Amino acid sequence: MFDGLKIYGSGDYLEGVTDRDALFICAVATTETSKIPGITGAGASPELTEYTPAADVELIVHDAPRCLPEIPQTIVEGEAAPTPAVITKVALELAEVPFLVADAGASVKPDVPYININSESGGDIRTGRAVSDPERIYERGLMVGRTLSCLTEHLVVGESTPAGTTTALGVLTALGYDADFRVSASMPHNPHDLKREVVMAGLSNAGIEKGDCRREPFRAVEAVGDPMIPAVAGICMGSTVPVTLAGGTQMTAVCALMKAIDPEFDFSDTAIATTIFVAEDSTSDINRIADQIGDIDIYAVDPDFGAASHRGLHEYLSGSVKEGVGAGGAMLLALLHGVPVEMVRERIEELCNTILA
């Protein structure tokens, strides 16, 4: 149907969102979990991960970050891969889709106007006390979803949450899903053993066994989740228009939470859009996780970074970054609005050559 798009599922969801007015919102959040050495590459160092979400959305709005001197980058063996915010920025500008920010719990607040869903960041999930009052966060997300869906025909929700795949693993495990060795990572080496060790420590300290939270979904988030998960679940469940969840395996945890809140939830108006780097990642399996939850279409966009001249973009091909800031969903929007993936890639290169000169 579209060059550069791979479809996992029926593909029926696309019929309801093609050529429709759209609105993109990015939920930003941080946790103390991201400061665990080796758990994420979403920042030049563990200490800088708390600045990454703010810097990402500042780049999209202001053309440069304001809380950091340079854009966030994932650095592996000396090579730097630029933040996926460059993908999101270019794709949304080409598609002429408006961009909003929601604070779901970021420790560093971005220097942009934003919707305040939750102002308190998440803790270290090893403590078993990760998120304060996740049900309230969810309820505020519901209100945002109801409001925004009155303004558009298609709502696309992205996220920027360092270490979000680890907290996703925590929630999925607490809800009883088989997600071990299936969540993605922002680095070529996926630290599955470390993630599992961190999650199991949190579950133990919370007095939770795998699957204990099937009927107490907010307890799962409270113990081993992050504040983005209930915020985005609320936005999605509050919406009256189709919602594309723009992200990787973190969004399967959002879907799992929604299913636990409402076992009859119908995913026909909900889909996940990601990048080909997540969908074809040999160290994870987004489709296997989603299949356990429900009939969820997954769309993966390939920006063809192999044809890019910018060396940093080649790091995506080596397993760095993969997804974030709704990059896959933003590229899907570009395709839905008639923008070819080649144009998206070329503009991304131009932007990288400008801001990384």
Salt bridges, closest charged atoms under 4 A:
GLU32 OE2 - LYS35 NZ 3.46
GLU50 OE1 - LYS35 NZ 3.70
ASP63 OD1 - LYS89 NZ 2.38
GLU79 OE2 - ARG311 NH2 2.78
GLU93 OE2 - LYS89 NZ 2.84
ASP103 OD2 - LYS109 NZ 2.66
ASP111 OD2 - ARG66 NH1 3.12
ASP124 OD2 - ARG126 NH2 2.60
ASP178 OD2 - ARG182 NH1 2.86
ASP180 OD2 - ARG196 NE 2.84
GLU216 OE1 - ARG219 NH1 3.44
GLU280 OE2 - LYS6 NZ 3.38
ASP304 OD2 - ARG345 NH1 3.57
